[in-house]
Structure formats: structure tokens, C-alpha cells
Amino acid sequence: MINLFAQQNSYRPIISEEELSDEMVLAEISALKKELTNQVIILGHHYQQDDIIRFADVIGDSLYLSQQAAKTDRPYVLFCGVHFMAEAADMLTADFQKVILPDLNAGCSMADMARRADVEVCWQSIQSVTSKKIIPITYINCAAELKAFVGEHEGCICTSSNAKKIISWALSQGEKLLFFPDQHLGRITCYELGIKLEEMIVYDPNKKNGGVTKEEIAKAKVILWYGYCSVHQGFSAEQIAFMRQTHPGIKIAVHSECNFEVVSQADVHGSTSLIIDAIKAAPSGTTFAVGTEVNLVNRLAKKFTDKTILSLSPYQCICSTMYRVRPRWLLASLRAIKENKPINVITVEKNIKDMANIALNRMLKLS
Ligand code: SF4
């Protein structure tokens, strides 16, 4: 885990069930939310459980949530999401605002797959075999120090919504691309921009020399990092085939973090916002099988009652780290704010923030 406990102010034990029942927890959150309404904005990522989402002032993906927090003058931003999202919120919000992650153990396994030290080694190996200009691009799902890395090296951050625009820009700026941490988003986006699969290689930091030869690095147009989202790897081409066979006419909508085979066979792929918009725009009576986190899929099924929304996978594809943010943690954070002793404040160091903001602002300008 990267930086997960580094900025911890203090860490309170979770409010126990002996102290408060679930109902009492929800009732106290409701009361405190009202009482602190001018002080706190609660952000709920799409993948959060319903008992968190019911208290969210804003629901959305990580960038949208951070941008909304930056628009308010509320001093406390309670980010019900994972660690890298709270870091990004700290980068975008004003200095007087404190960003709080209710459970510091809420990380992202994909973000943890790229460590700055390993990326530096990879960068050196690429530079040692080519004099061509390399542009580093990081998916927003990474630690702030990697966002800083791309800022330092004339690169950019991307989201699943703007990856095509950002990668097109990168290809106009340099001759080679290093994309981390999600190989799948990088692969499908580059492929759709006309780069052949043979022109892409995967650098695995767990293998000697990344598992690639100097010749392969020198030849490749795109070097993809060996990273992935374990939740979105729960979807398969076999599940798509099964759904098409059992539900003739079904539409398949998947997140771009799914693997190449899945994304290539889906009717729609992209960010959570794109999936939501596609469902919203479809005619009544349409059936969708959706390949993304199950809390969002279940919520969409409840919201769009004129359509049938199914999970593409028969298994519960849940983001277990996101799920760590439970109402008890939210309550503990609200109690601490009320006492004026906020806990679990996420602060990105100034030098990292400055560099990361170069890449973030570049992305916002380009998209
Ligand atoms: S769904 Fe995947 S990428 Fe998103 S926070 Fe969870 S582990 Fe990370």
C-alpha cells in the first residue's frame, strides 16, 4: 500500500455495535449531517454502498466529485471513496478545505500496482534504449506521487472519459508512450486510435527487466504497465456470450477497465458516466447486462425501472476496498468534525501537489 497511513492525524477505533446499533448509526449521521450542513460536503463515489450514498451531497466519479467539492466553500470534504480520490480532491480544493477519507484502509488495488520507484526504473530502461521522446500518461487511479511524476516529465493524467483525447495529444507530442497503471484502459484506447496490438508491450515490474527485452522496448510504440482492476477482471467474454444467448437483443455495457476481449465484444464501453448515459438514452424495455461494480449496477436497476438492468457477471463484482467505507466510519468522521478535531485528513505534500497539478491542469485544459 502506498502512503495509506502516511497522512493520518489520528485513528479512532470504529464505533462498535455494542455502542450503537446500525439504525442508531444512520440516525446520528442524519442528525449530524443537518447540524454540520454549512461545514461539510459529503461525496459519494458511484461504487459506494447505498447506506453511504443516501447521505451523499454529490454522487459521481472521482474527478467530478473533487471538482464539485472545489466549488463549495465548506471547509470539510468527506470523501466516501478510496485513497487516491481523496488525494486528488486535496489537490483540487482550496487550502482552507480539509479532505477526509472515512477509512484510511480504503485503497485501490490498481493504484497500488504502480509505485513511483518502479516507474522510475522502467523510465530509465526505456530511456537507455531510445533517444525518442517518451510521453508518460497516468490514469487518474494512482497515487499523487505518480501524478507528480508525469507532471515532471511533460506528461498528463487521464480519466476513462477523456483517455482518447489525452492519448491523442500524447501521440502528437512524442514518439513513444508509457501508460500506467491500467494496461486495459491503455490498450483499448490506443487500439481504437489505430495503434496495432503488436506495437504495444506490457512492462511487468514484478519481473526481471519488466519481463521485456531491450529490443522490444526499442521497437514498441506503447509501453503498458502491468496493472489492472481486480473488480473489472471479473467480467469475461463467456459471460457476454451467455447473456446474448439467453437474452436475445440484450445490450452489453462495460467499463473500459475490463479486458480487451470483453471491451471489444461489448456494445458500449467507457466510463461509469458513459454507461449511465447509454442506459438513460436507451428506449424503454431495453435489457442491459452491465460490466462494472455491483453497487452501481444494482442502483441503476432500481433507478431505470422501465429497463431491465442485469449484472454481466453472476458473481458479486464488488470493490472490497471501496466497501470499507461504512456508515460507522462516516459517523466517526462527522463526530470528529463536530468536536473540531478532524481525523483521517488526507494532505498531499506541497512539492508533490505542485508537480501533480501541472499534469492535472494539462488534462483539464485538454479535455
Ligand atoms: S473498482 Fe477497481 S479501480 Fe476502482 S477503486 Fe476499486 S479496485 Fe480501484
Residues whose N, C-alpha, C, O or C-beta is under 5 A from the ligand:
A	BS01	SF4	V82 G107 C108 S109 M110 N141 C229 S230 V231 C319
